[in-house]
Amino acid sequence: MTGKGHTEPRKFKTLPILVSLLLAGFIGMFSETALNVALSDLMNVLQITPTTAQWLTTAYLLTLGILVPISGLLLQWFTTRQLFIAALCFSIAGTFLAAMAPNFEFLLTARVVQAMGTALLLPLMFNTILIIIPAEKRGAAMGLIGLVIMVAPAIGPTIAGLLIESLSWHWIFWLSLPFLVIALFSGIFFMQNVTEVTKPKIDILSIILSSLGFGGIVYGFSSAGEAEGWGSPKVIIAIAIGVIALVLFCIRQLTMKQPMINLRAFKFPMFVVGVLMVFICMMVILSSMLILPMYLQQGQNYTAFKAGLLLLPGGIINGLMSPVMGRLFDKYGPKWLVIPGLVLVAISLWFFSSITATSTVIFVIVLHSVLMIGISMIMMPAQTNGINQLPLEYYPDGTAIMNTLQQVAGAIGTALAVSIMTSGSKSYMKTVTDPGDPLNIGAAFTHGVQNAFIFGMVMAIIGLVVAFFLKRVIVSHKTQASMH
């Protein structure tokens, strides 16, 4: 930074920076999942079909899928403070609009504005923490991020369920607003610029290809997961455009002097393993986060609030385990956490695949808690270990790749789970004599849910095979200082 040949490590006010980032991240993640529980309520109030309601989640994911890949570029064009303040302004504007929303179109627009804030914030949070925290303490810091990223979605449905029962869905957004404003002010006072602004050349074609590629895939899979099914022309065309655009995007990145995302990060084997782990993990988490509340509300006839309460213990346990796993990672490395974690996930999903309309509350809570403990043993250790292998100048690219693929994995995972569930229900209905019988409808739904959990278990087993290739990365200060 001094430019005089010698580089002194800069002093950062780590704690206030962390608090600002984590508070903003928490509310961003909270509003992302809180709405899932409100969907059935919104369908009644706004008089929309489930397929239309699904767009409130899909549009959010789609915006993230398009903007997060560009984040690596933005991190090199704007200072940390500028990006943080911009992210929070988008989040505040989107949340305020959503709280005021009179109809579906208005709410959908508000969700897109909200997602723009989250898309700027997530990569910024990871990148800043990688720079201000030394590698040997990084596991614990990433564990804190894990706490935020996992607890917010866990308590989101419970709080949302309570607000819907006692007030209205608008309050999900009114509740978030003051916290976002606090995060904004704490950022204005405490946020420091941690990255160097290098202003690389902006390649418009790369941005278009990346938007078409990630956008097409997220849109195609989301549409398939809704009512259209996999055979619909819309789904096939969207996924085809997405795949072709991504291939062209990758070719372009590898042939450019200054790529938008430096795909050479994939030269580092542990980074590749980390990316695969995170991808599989996100598919499992998001698909089960979607299927479980549906099963509790439709298969067991619980209210939104009660369904949220049942999933609360697992979420809280996961959040509390994240920092513990972070410290264990710093001490022992990833392998001894990730492999047992995947075994726990596979076992709990195997038990979930035998779930019925008569399964007890305790059964659901215990299995969900075991699943969440397993997830906390996989996510952060695999991610941190992967990024640790990258040289410092690859951090913006590494975090952009990880965060983008998380959104894509989420869209693919939920779409596959929903379509497997739907086709499972349909095939069950073909075997019964009276499809109109409520008992048969319930049994068909449960059969579909069981199939969706089997899909999750298969993904976990694939992850387990990949996990055996994990090696601990020892970060040398040479890679840390490689850019100086």
matplotlib code that plots the C-alpha trace (Angstrom):
import matplotlib.pyplot as plt

x = [0.0, 2.9, 4.4, 8.0, 9.0, 8.3, 4.9, 3.8, 0.7, -2.1, -4.0, -7.7, -10.4, -11.4, -14.3, -16.4, -15.9, -17.0, -20.1, -21.2, -20.8, -22.4, -25.5, -26.2, -25.6, -27.9, -30.8, -30.1, -30.3, -33.3, -35.4, -34.3, -36.0, -38.6, -40.8, -40.8, -43.2, -45.3, -45.8, -49.1, -50.4, -49.4, -51.3, -54.5, -54.0, -52.7, -54.8, -51.9, -51.1, -48.3, -46.3, -46.6, -45.8, -42.6, -41.3, -40.7, -38.0, -36.9, -36.5, -34.4, -32.1, -32.0, -30.8, -28.1, -27.1, -26.7, -25.0, -22.7, -20.4, -19.8, -19.0, -15.3, -15.0, -16.9, -14.5, -11.7, -13.5, -14.9, -13.7, -15.0, -16.8, -18.5, -19.7, -20.9, -22.9, -24.4, -25.3, -27.1, -28.9, -30.3, -31.3, -33.0, -34.8, -36.0, -37.1, -39.0, -40.8, -41.7, -43.1, -45.3, -46.2, -49.9, -49.8, -47.7, -45.9, -44.8, -43.6, -41.7, -39.9, -39.0, -37.5, -35.3, -34.0, -33.4, -31.5, -29.2, -28.2, -27.5, -25.6, -23.2, -23.0, -22.2, -19.0, -17.9, -18.3, -16.2, -13.5, -13.1, -12.9, -10.2, -8.1, -8.5, -8.1, -4.8, -5.0, -4.4, -7.4, -9.6, -11.6, -13.0, -13.9, -15.6, -17.4, -18.9, -20.1, -21.5, -23.4, -24.9, -25.7, -27.2, -29.1, -30.9, -32.6, -33.3, -35.1, -36.6, -39.5, -40.4, -40.4, -42.3, -44.9, -45.4, -45.7, -48.2, -50.4, -50.5, -49.9, -49.5, -46.7, -45.7, -44.2, -41.5, -40.0, -40.9, -39.0, -35.8, -35.7, -34.3, -31.5, -30.5, -30.4, -28.2, -25.9, -25.6, -24.6, -22.2, -20.6, -20.4, -18.5, -16.4, -15.9, -12.4, -11.2, -9.4, -8.9, -6.9, -8.9, -7.2, -10.0, -9.4, -10.9, -14.6, -15.5, -19.1, -19.3, -18.1, -20.9, -23.5, -22.3, -22.1, -25.7, -27.1, -25.2, -26.0, -29.4, -30.5, -29.5, -31.2, -34.3, -34.5, -34.2, -36.5, -39.2, -38.9, -39.3, -42.5, -45.4, -43.8, -41.9, -38.7, -40.3, -41.5, -39.9, -39.3, -37.2, -35.2, -34.4, -33.4, -31.1, -29.6, -28.9, -27.5, -25.1, -23.9, -23.4, -21.4, -19.1, -18.4, -17.9, -15.3, -13.5, -13.4, -12.2, -9.3, -8.1, -8.3, -5.4, -7.6, -10.6, -13.8, -13.5, -10.1, -11.0, -7.3, -8.4, -9.5, -5.8, -5.7, -7.0, -8.2, -10.2, -11.9, -12.8, -14.0, -16.2, -17.7, -18.4, -20.1, -22.2, -23.4, -24.0, -26.1, -28.2, -28.9, -29.6, -31.9, -33.9, -34.5, -35.3, -38.0, -39.4, -39.5, -41.8, -44.0, -44.2, -45.0, -47.7, -49.3, -48.5, -48.9, -51.3, -49.2, -49.6, -46.7, -45.7, -45.6, -43.7, -41.2, -40.9, -40.1, -37.2, -35.9, -33.8, -31.9, -31.1, -29.9, -27.8, -26.2, -25.5, -23.9, -21.8, -20.4, -17.9, -16.9, -16.3, -14.3, -12.0, -11.7, -10.8, -8.0, -6.7, -7.1, -7.9, -10.9, -10.9, -11.8, -14.8, -16.1, -16.2, -18.1, -20.3, -21.3, -22.0, -24.4, -26.1, -26.5, -27.9, -30.4, -31.7, -32.0, -34.2, -36.1, -36.9, -39.1, -41.1, -44.9, -48.0, -47.8, -44.1, -43.7, -42.6, -39.5, -38.5, -38.6, -36.7, -34.0, -33.4, -33.4, -30.9, -28.5, -28.8, -27.9, -24.9, -23.6, -24.0, -22.0, -19.2, -19.0, -19.7, -17.2, -14.3, -14.5, -15.0, -12.2, -9.7, -10.4, -10.0, -6.8, -5.0, -5.5, -2.9, -4.1, -4.8, -7.2, -9.4, -12.0, -12.3, -12.4, -15.2, -17.1, -16.9, -18.0, -20.9, -22.2, -22.1, -24.0, -26.9, -26.8, -26.7, -29.6, -31.7, -30.8, -31.3, -34.7, -35.9, -34.7, -36.2, -39.6, -39.8, -38.8, -41.5, -44.1, -43.4, -43.3, -46.8, -48.1, -46.7, -48.3, -51.7, -51.6, -51.6, -54.7, -58.4, -59.8, -57.5, -60.1, -59.8, -58.0, -56.2, -54.7, -53.8, -51.9, -50.2, -49.2, -47.7, -45.7, -44.5, -43.2, -41.5, -39.7, -38.4, -37.0, -35.1, -33.7, -32.3, -30.7, -29.1, -27.6, -26.1, -24.6, -23.0, -21.5, -20.1, -18.6, -16.7, -15.3, -14.4, -11.8, -9.7, -9.5, -6.1, -5.3, -3.9, -1.1, -1.1, 2.5, 3.1, 4.6, 1.2, -0.1, 2.5, 2.7, 1.1, 3.5]
y = [0.0, 2.3, 1.8, 2.3, -1.3, -2.3, -3.3, -3.0, -5.0, -2.5, -2.3, -2.8, -2.2, -5.8, -6.0, -3.0, -4.0, -7.6, -6.4, -4.1, -6.9, -9.6, -7.5, -6.6, -10.2, -11.5, -9.4, -10.1, -13.9, -13.5, -11.8, -14.3, -17.3, -15.6, -15.2, -19.0, -19.5, -16.6, -17.9, -19.8, -16.8, -14.5, -16.7, -16.1, -12.4, -11.5, -14.2, -15.7, -19.3, -21.3, -21.0, -17.2, -17.0, -19.1, -16.2, -14.2, -16.7, -17.3, -13.6, -13.2, -16.2, -15.0, -11.5, -13.0, -15.5, -12.5, -10.0, -12.1, -13.1, -9.4, -8.8, -9.8, -6.9, -4.5, -5.3, -4.1, -1.0, 0.5, 0.8, -1.4, 1.5, 2.5, -1.0, -1.5, 1.7, 0.9, -2.6, -1.3, 1.4, -1.2, -3.5, -0.6, 0.6, -2.9, -3.7, -0.4, -1.0, -4.6, -3.4, -1.0, -3.3, -3.2, -6.0, -8.9, -6.9, -4.3, -6.9, -8.7, -5.5, -4.8, -8.4, -7.7, -4.4, -6.3, -9.0, -6.4, -5.4, -9.0, -9.7, -6.9, -7.7, -11.5, -11.4, -8.2, -9.9, -13.0, -11.0, -8.4, -11.1, -13.0, -9.8, -8.6, -11.9, -13.9, -17.3, -19.2, -17.6, -17.7, -20.9, -19.2, -16.0, -18.1, -19.9, -16.6, -16.0, -19.5, -18.6, -15.6, -17.4, -20.4, -19.0, -16.2, -18.7, -20.9, -18.3, -16.6, -19.0, -19.0, -15.2, -14.9, -17.5, -15.5, -12.2, -13.6, -15.0, -11.9, -9.0, -9.3, -10.4, -6.7, -6.9, -9.3, -6.3, -3.6, -5.7, -5.9, -2.2, -0.7, -3.3, -2.4, 1.3, 0.5, -1.6, 1.3, 3.8, 1.4, 0.9, 4.6, 5.1, 2.0, 0.5, 0.8, 0.3, -3.1, -3.7, -1.8, -0.2, -1.3, -0.5, -3.4, -3.0, -3.8, -6.4, -5.9, -9.3, -11.2, -9.5, -10.4, -14.0, -14.4, -13.0, -15.2, -18.2, -18.1, -16.4, -19.0, -21.9, -20.5, -19.5, -22.8, -25.0, -22.8, -22.9, -26.7, -26.9, -24.9, -26.1, -26.3, -29.6, -30.6, -31.1, -27.6, -25.6, -22.6, -24.8, -26.6, -23.3, -21.4, -24.2, -24.6, -20.9, -20.9, -23.8, -22.4, -18.9, -20.4, -22.4, -19.3, -17.3, -19.8, -19.8, -16.0, -15.8, -18.2, -16.3, -12.7, -10.9, -9.4, -11.7, -10.7, -13.8, -15.4, -19.1, -20.0, -20.3, -23.8, -24.8, -25.2, -28.7, -28.0, -25.0, -27.3, -29.8, -26.9, -25.6, -29.1, -29.6, -26.2, -26.9, -30.3, -28.8, -25.9, -28.3, -30.5, -27.6, -25.5, -28.5, -29.8, -26.3, -26.1, -29.7, -29.9, -26.9, -28.0, -31.5, -30.1, -27.7, -30.0, -33.5, -32.9, -29.9, -27.6, -23.8, -21.7, -20.7, -24.3, -25.6, -22.8, -23.7, -27.3, -26.3, -23.8, -26.2, -27.6, -24.1, -22.8, -25.9, -25.4, -21.8, -22.6, -25.4, -23.2, -21.2, -24.5, -26.2, -23.1, -23.5, -27.2, -26.6, -24.1, -26.9, -30.1, -29.2, -30.1, -33.9, -35.0, -32.7, -33.0, -36.8, -37.5, -34.5, -36.0, -39.4, -37.6, -35.8, -39.1, -41.0, -38.3, -38.0, -41.8, -41.7, -38.7, -40.8, -43.1, -40.1, -40.5, -38.5, -40.2, -39.4, -37.8, -34.3, -35.6, -37.7, -34.6, -32.4, -34.9, -35.8, -32.1, -31.3, -34.2, -32.9, -29.4, -30.6, -32.5, -29.4, -27.2, -29.7, -29.5, -26.0, -23.6, -26.0, -27.0, -23.4, -21.9, -24.7, -24.1, -20.4, -20.8, -22.4, -19.4, -16.6, -13.3, -11.7, -14.5, -13.8, -11.7, -14.3, -17.2, -15.6, -14.6, -18.2, -19.7, -17.3, -17.6, -21.4, -21.3, -19.5, -21.8, -24.9, -23.5, -23.1, -26.5, -28.3, -26.8, -27.4, -31.0, -31.7, -30.1, -31.9, -35.3, -34.7, -33.8, -36.8, -39.1, -37.9, -38.3, -41.8, -42.8, -41.4, -43.7, -46.8, -45.8, -46.5, -43.2, -40.2, -37.8, -39.5, -37.1, -40.1, -40.9, -37.3, -37.2, -40.5, -39.4, -36.2, -38.1, -40.5, -37.6, -36.1, -39.4, -39.5, -35.9, -37.0, -40.0, -37.5, -35.5, -38.7, -39.6, -36.1, -36.5, -39.9, -38.3, -35.6, -38.2, -39.8, -36.3, -35.6, -38.4, -36.2, -33.3, -32.3, -29.6, -26.4, -24.8, -21.2, -19.9, -16.2, -16.4, -16.8, -14.1, -11.7, -12.8, -9.7, -7.3]
z = [0.0, 0.8, -2.7, -1.3, -1.8, 1.9, 2.9, 6.5, 7.5, 7.8, 11.0, 10.8, 13.4, 13.0, 15.5, 14.3, 10.7, 11.5, 13.4, 10.6, 8.0, 10.0, 11.1, 7.4, 6.3, 9.0, 7.9, 4.2, 4.9, 7.2, 4.6, 2.0, 3.8, 6.0, 3.0, 2.3, 5.2, 4.1, 0.6, 1.3, 3.2, 0.3, -2.2, -0.3, 0.3, -3.2, -4.9, -6.8, -7.8, -6.2, -9.4, -9.3, -5.6, -6.3, -8.3, -5.1, -4.3, -7.9, -8.8, -5.7, -6.7, -10.3, -9.4, -7.2, -10.0, -12.4, -10.1, -7.8, -10.7, -11.5, -7.8, -8.3, -10.8, -8.6, -5.7, -7.9, -9.2, -5.9, -2.4, 0.4, 2.0, -1.3, -1.9, 1.6, 1.7, -1.8, -0.8, 2.3, 0.4, -2.0, 0.9, 2.8, -0.4, -1.3, 2.3, 2.6, -0.8, 0.2, 3.5, 1.6, -1.3, -2.2, -4.8, -6.2, -9.0, -6.5, -4.1, -6.8, -7.8, -4.2, -3.9, -6.9, -5.3, -2.0, -3.9, -5.5, -2.0, -0.9, -4.1, -3.4, 0.3, 0.3, -1.7, 0.0, 3.4, 2.5, 0.7, 3.6, 6.2, 4.1, 4.0, 7.6, 9.4, 9.3, 7.8, 11.0, 12.7, 9.6, 10.5, 13.6, 11.7, 8.9, 11.7, 12.7, 9.2, 9.3, 12.5, 10.7, 7.4, 9.0, 12.1, 10.0, 7.7, 10.7, 12.8, 9.7, 9.3, 13.0, 13.4, 10.0, 11.2, 14.4, 12.6, 10.0, 12.8, 14.9, 12.4, 8.6, 6.2, 5.7, 9.2, 8.0, 6.2, 8.8, 11.4, 9.2, 8.4, 11.6, 11.8, 8.2, 9.1, 12.2, 10.0, 7.5, 10.2, 11.9, 8.4, 7.7, 11.0, 11.2, 7.7, 6.4, 2.8, 2.8, -1.0, -3.6, -6.4, -9.6, -12.1, -14.5, -18.0, -18.1, -20.7, -21.7, -23.6, -20.4, -18.4, -21.0, -21.3, -17.5, -17.0, -19.8, -18.5, -14.8, -15.4, -17.9, -15.8, -12.6, -14.6, -16.4, -13.3, -11.3, -14.0, -14.1, -10.4, -10.6, -12.8, -16.2, -15.8, -17.6, -21.0, -21.4, -24.3, -22.0, -19.6, -22.3, -24.2, -20.9, -19.8, -23.3, -23.6, -20.1, -20.8, -24.2, -22.7, -19.8, -22.1, -24.2, -21.0, -19.7, -23.1, -23.1, -19.5, -20.2, -23.3, -21.8, -20.2, -17.6, -17.2, -15.3, -13.1, -13.1, -13.7, -13.2, -9.6, -10.6, -11.1, -7.3, -6.5, -2.9, -4.2, -6.7, -4.0, -1.8, -4.6, -5.1, -1.4, -1.1, -4.3, -3.0, 0.5, -0.8, -2.9, 0.1, 2.5, 0.3, -1.0, 2.5, 3.8, 1.1, 1.4, 5.2, 5.9, 3.0, 4.5, 8.0, 6.6, 4.0, 5.2, 8.9, 8.8, 11.0, 10.9, 9.5, 13.0, 14.4, 11.3, 11.9, 15.6, 14.8, 12.5, 15.0, 17.3, 14.3, 13.0, 16.3, 16.9, 13.5, 14.2, 17.5, 16.0, 13.2, 15.4, 17.2, 13.9, 12.8, 15.7, 15.2, 11.6, 12.6, 14.9, 12.9, 9.3, 7.2, 6.6, 10.1, 10.1, 6.5, 6.2, 9.5, 8.6, 5.3, 7.0, 9.5, 6.6, 4.6, 7.6, 8.6, 5.0, 4.8, 7.9, 6.5, 3.4, 5.6, 6.9, 7.0, 7.9, 11.4, 12.1, 15.5, 16.2, 18.1, 15.2, 12.9, 15.4, 16.1, 12.4, 11.4, 14.2, 13.1, 9.5, 10.6, 12.7, 9.7, 7.5, 10.0, 9.8, 6.0, 4.8, 6.4, 6.7, 3.0, 1.9, 4.0, 3.1, -0.6, -0.5, 1.7, -1.2, -3.5, -3.7, -2.3, -5.7, -6.5, -3.4, -5.2, -7.9, -5.5, -3.4, -6.5, -7.9, -4.5, -4.0, -7.5, -7.5, -4.1, -5.8, -8.8, -6.6, -4.6, -7.7, -9.1, -5.8, -5.0, -8.6, -8.7, -5.2, -6.1, -9.5, -7.9, -5.2, -7.8, -10.1, -7.0, -6.0, -9.6, -10.0, -6.7, -7.8, -10.8, -8.6, -6.5, -7.4, -6.0, -6.7, -5.0, -1.6, 0.9, 2.4, -1.0, -1.7, 1.6, 1.0, -2.6, -1.2, 1.5, -1.2, -3.2, -0.1, 0.6, -3.0, -2.6, 0.5, -1.2, -3.9, -1.0, 0.4, -3.0, -3.3, 0.2, -0.7, -3.9, -1.6, 0.7, -2.2, -3.1, 0.6, 0.6, -1.7, 0.8, 2.0, 4.5, 3.0, 5.0, 4.1, 3.7, 4.1, 0.6, -1.0, 1.3, 0.2, -3.4, -4.7, -3.0]

ax = plt.figure().add_subplot(projection="3d")
ax.plot(x, y, z, "-o")
ax.set_aspect("equal")
plt.show()
